[in-house]
Amino acid sequence: MATLSPYCAFIPVEEGIALYNYAGQTVIDLVPELVSLIMANKETIEEIKQIHPDLYTALNSGNFIENYPNEIYDQLINKMILEFSSAESFQLTVNPTLACNCNCWYCYENHDNMPLMDENHLSAIKQFISRKLNSSLNHFHLDFFGGEPLLGFDSIVKPIIEHLKYESKVFSKTYSIGFTTNGTLLDESRIQYLTSGGTNQPVRFQITLDGSRNAHNATRSTRDGRGTYDLIIQNIKSLLQNGASVMVRFNYTTQNAYTFIDVASEFDDLTVDERKRLLFSFHKVWQSLAKETTNEIIHSMEKTYKSWNYNVEDRIIYKGGHCYADKENCIVINYNGDVFKCTARDFDNKKRIGTLTSDGQIIYNKLYSDVLSYRFGTKECKTCRLFPICHGNCSQFSYENRFTEGCVLHYSEEDKQSIILKYYNAFCNALKPPLS
């Protein structure tokens, strides 16, 4: 029997009430009488066809109707399976080393006595890349992470890039390259190589800042105690001036949140084109217990940056999304050949999901299949109204919290309604035409 979709919500608006389908991103504006009609027939929704044919047509065309139990959930799962198993592209992240030239207090890695990748593992990665390119995939994305990946620029990073360039041409594949770096080791020659034809492709960078000059330098100093703010700003601008795209990740805490407003002026002299390739993204330091006032400061600052014509990444994307690491064609290879699924955890070998062989193949272990079995969340997620937005969180998090009773994120019903409302507001804002 057809029923009202479990993935829709009634949202009070100025004109009346909006019925928001957050699984399919559709909305219907209703008067109170029609809300009552829907609520009275939500378990027998086809009754509305006789009472109010136009309303039924609107509900049906907007995918507000579920024709059998779990119909929409099954559709979402099938869509996720297609996305997770797509063989169109492959994403490889390489850690040339876990060593770092900076000493940030919040970093989850131990950087002491960490070597660079050796020649044997470098050779194995090259063979792995060749194997993947000699397949049906169309695109190969290569990321460098760490540690600080540019510590191995000459001996690890550049040889891998050169190998990818050559093999992509041999197998007629496209490729792209990205770096997550602290930005301190981007000297002129490296910037020229990475932006002026050395890679043959545009390179994207993610570079972090920890506040304005004083706040940043108090957190991000070199091993010998020197501040890094001015150097990083200079290198970001040089990258932009040479055609690269840069996402500047603002790592905020309760202590430094208010200082980010002063960073914007560092980029006042960028050209229009350079601004287009600059994106700011605010992220809470995970160990920081940010207060509600801190969230308000960041929210206000995001609006201010946008009013100054800077690009700011939305922290809530109305379409929802999935963790990149839940895709089958996505792995991280550590400097020692250990294989992981994502970069959001430390690289302890107890957490590895496989190992890289000397001839460039991956041998997966049981943890790999155990973690991926939680790509659709825990059993509680199947009946949760937030599933189209949350998707059960990422598989790693769900696996780590698999023994948790109820929601692994500990969301109350009030929390869920608040999240749905935020997605509705983001959805409506996305529909608004740009200002002329």
N, C-alpha and C positions, 0 to 999 in steps of 0.2 A: 504494500500500500504506500502510495506517495505521501511524503511528509515535507514539512519545511526543513531546509538544510540546517544541520547543527552548526554550520559555520557562517552564521549571519547574526547581526545585532541591530537592535533598535537604538538609534542615536538621536537625542533631542537636538533640533536645530531651530533657527529663528522662524522658519516658515512652517514648522510642524515637527514631524518626525521622519528621519531617514532610515530606511532599511538597508543596511550595508552588508554586502556579500564579500567578505574578505578572503574567501577561497578563490573567487573568480574576478574580484575587483570590479564589482558593479554596485549600483546604488539606485534606490527608488525613493522618491519623496512622497510621504503619505500624510493624510489627515488622520486625526485620532480615530474616526469611525472605521477607517480601513485597517488601522492597527488592531483594533478590537476584533474585526472580522478575521484577520490572519491568525491572531492568538487563539480565537475560538475554534479554528479549523487547522491548526498547525500539524495535528496528527492525521488529519483527513483532508489534505490540502485540495484534493480534486473537487470537494464540495463547493469551493469558491468559483469553479468554472460555471456552475449554474447560477450562483448568486450574483457574481460580478465578473463577467467574461473578460473585460479589459484588464482588470487587476490580475486575473489568472494568467493572461497572456504575458503581462509584464513580468510576473514572477517566473514563468517558464522560460522566457527568452533571456532573462537575467541570471539563469542558473540558480535560482533560489529554491528549487524543488529537488528533492532526493527521491528517486523512483523506487529504490529498495535500500535496505539497511547497509550502511557503509559504502554506498555507491561513490560518493564524492571522495571519501578517504581512499578507496581503491584507485580512483583516477589520479589522485595526488601521488600515491605510491608508485603507480606505473610511470608517471611523468618523472619522478625522482630517479627511478631505475634507469630510464633512458638517459637522463642527464649524467648519472654516476657512471654509466657503462659506455658512454660515447667514446669511440676510437678515433674521432676526428683530430684530436690534438693530445699532446703529452706534456706534462709540466714536471720538470726536474729541478729540484733545489740542491745545490752543492754547498757544503760547508768546507771551504779550503782549510780551515782551522777553527778551533774554539778559543784560541788566544785573542786578546784584545789589547789595544793600546790605551784604552780608557778604563775608568774604574767607577762605574755607576753603581750606586748602592742597591738599586732595585733589580739588577740583572740576575737572572736565575742560573746563569752559567758560572762554573768555577774556571777562571781563565789562567790559573797558575800552571806552569810547566806543560802547556799544551803545544804539541808540535804541529808543523804544517803537514799536509797530505804528502805521502811519499810517492816515489815514481811508480811503484807497483799499483797503488790505488788510482793514481792519475791515469795510467794505461787502461785499467779496468773500466773507468768512467768513460774514456774515449770509446772503448769497444761497446759499452752499453749504449751510448749515443748512436753509434753506427747501426747497431741492431734495431733500435727503435726507428731510425730514419729509413731503414730498409724494410718497411712494413706498409700497411695501408693508411697510416695516419697522414694528415695533410700539413700539420703545423707542430713545431716543437718549441716550447717555451723553456728557457733556461734562466734560473734565478741563482744568485749567489747570496749566501747568508753566513752566519757564524755564531760567536766570535765576530771579529772584524775581517771580512773577506779580502779586503784590499791589502792585508798583510801578506797575502800570497799572490799578489797581482802578477808579478813577472814569472813565477815558477809554476803557478797552478791556474789562475784565472785566465790569463792570456792564452796559454796553450789550449785550454778547453774551448775558448771562443774560436780560436783559429781552426780547431778540429771541426767544430760545429759549422763554421762557415764553409769549409771545404766539402764536408759530407752532405750538407744541405744542397749544395750545387750538384754533387754527384747523383743524389737521389731525387732532385727536383722538388724539394720541400721548402716551405717558408719557415722562418724562425723569428723569435723575439728574445730579448735579453732584459733582465732586471737585476737591480742590486738593492739590498737592504744594508745600509752602511751608516757609520756615525759621521761620515763626511769629512773626517780630518786628514785623510791620506790621499785626497783627490788633487794631486799636483797638476801643473799645466800639461805635462806630457801625457798623463793618464786621461785627463779630460779630453785632450785632442784625439787620442786613440778611440775613446768611447763615444765621441760625438762627431768626428770628422772623417768617417769612412773606414776606420779601423775595424768596426764590427759589421759594416755594410747595412746595418739596420738601426733605427732609433732605439735608444736605450732608456729605460725608465728607472728612476731612483726613488727609494724611500729613505729619507734622512730625518733623524729625530732631533728635536730641541726640547729643552727642559725649562723653558721660561725665557724671560728677557736676560740681558747679559749677566747681571749679578746672580740671579736665581739659577740660570743655566750653569755658570761656572762653578757654583757651589756644589752642583751635582755631577757635572761632566767635566772632569779634569783628566789630563793625561797621567800616566803612571808616575811622572816626576812632579805632578802638582800644577802644571800650567793650565790655564783656562782655555776653552776651545770655541767659545761663542763666535768671536769675530772671524776666526778661520772658517768655521762652518758656513756662516752667512756669506762670506766671500766665495766659497766654493759652490754654494747653491746658485748664486747669481751667475757665476762663470758657466755652470752647466746650462742654465737657461739661456744665456747669451750665445751659447754654442749649439742650441737647438734641441737640448735634451728636455724631457718631461720630469718634473720632480714633485713628489708628494712629501710635504713637510709634516711629519707626525709630531703633534704637540703632546708630550707626555705630562699630564697635569695631576697635581695633588692638591689637597686643601691649602698647602703652604704656597704653592707657586701659581695657582690658577689665575689670580688677578694680574699677574705680570705679563701674560701673553699679549695683552693689548698693546704693549710697547714694541712688540716684534714687527707689527705690520709696517711701521715707518721705514724699516730696513729695506723694504721692497718698493718704496714709492717711485723710484726712478726706473722701474721696469717698463719696457715698451708694451704695447697692447698684445702683441704676439707672445712675448715672454710671459705675461700674466696668464694667458690662456693655457700655458703649459705648466702652471704652478697651481698646486692644490694643497689646501690646508686641511688637516684631519685631527680632531681632538680625541685623545684616548686617555682614560684614567689609568694611572699606574696601578697594577692589579693588587699590590700590597697596601695601597692607600684606602682608608675608609673615608671616602669623600662625603662631606656633609651635604644636606639638601641645599644649603646656601651656595656651596661650591658648584653644584649642578646648575643652579640659577645663574651664577656668574658665567659659566661656560656657555649656557644657552644664549645669554645676552651677548656674549662675545662673538658667537657664531653669526648672530644677526648683524652685529656691527661690521664684522669682516665682509659679509655679503654686501652691506650698504656701501662699503668702500670698493666694490667691484672686484673682490677677490673670490676665487672659487673655494667653496668649503664643502667637504664631504658630509652628506647627511648621515647622522648616526642612526636614524631609523629610515629604512628604505621601504616604501609602501608595498613594493612587489614581493618583499621577502627575499630570501636567498639561502644558499646552502654553503657549508664550509668547503673550501676548495679541497681539503684533504680527504673528504668523503668520496671523491671521485677515484675510480680505479686507476686511471692514468695520471697519477700524481704521487710522487715520492720524494723523500729527502735522503740524500746519501751523505753521511758524515765523512770526515777526513780519513777515518780508519776503516771505511767500508761498511759500517753499520747502517742499516736502512730504517727509516722512520716514516710516518705518514704526515707529520706536520712540524712546524717550527715553534709552536706555542707551548712546548714542554721541553724540559732539559733532555740532553742526549745521553742519558745513562743507558748502558748497554742492556740493562734489565728491561728497558722499555722499547727496545728495537723490535721491529716486525719482520726482520730478515737480514740477510747479509749479501754483499756483492761479491761474486766469484771473480777469479783472476781473468776469466774470459768474458766478463761483462754481462753476466746473467744474475738474476736475483733469486735467491732461495728464501722463500717466505716460511715463517714459523707459525705456530698455532695462534699466537697473539694477534697476528694479522687478521685471520678469519674471525676470531673472537671479537675484536674491536669493530670490524665492519658489520658484524651481525646487529650492531646497535645503530646503524645508519638511520633507522626510522624511529629512534627513541626506544623507550622502555614500553612495557605492556600498558602502562597507564596512559601513555601518549595517544594510543589508538582511540580512546574515548574522550580525549581532552579537546575542548572547543578551540584552543589556541593552536592546534596542530598545523594549520595552513601557514601560520606566521612563524612559529617556533621550530617546527619540523622535528621536535624532540631534542633540540639542541644538536651539537656535533656528536659524532659517534664516540670520539675519545672521551668527552665529558660524560656522556650517558653510560659508557662502559665503566668509567671510574666510579660512578655513582649508582651502579646497577642494583645495589642492595638497599637503596633509599626507598622508603615508603612514600607513595604518592609522587608528586611532581619533583623531579630532580633539581629544579630551580626554586622550589619552595614557593611557587606563586599561589597566592590566594585567589578566590574568585574576583575580589576587588582589584587585585593586581592585573588579572587577565582582562577585565573590562577596561582598565586604564590603558593597557597596551593596545587593545583594539581601537580605542578612541584616538590614540596617537597615530595609529596607522590610517584611520579614517581621515584625520586632519592632514596627514602627509599626502594621502591619495587625492584629497580635494585641492590641495595646493599645487600638486603636479598637473592638475587639469586646468589650472588658471593660465590664460594666455600671458606671455611675457609682456612686460611694460614696454611701450614704444617710446 
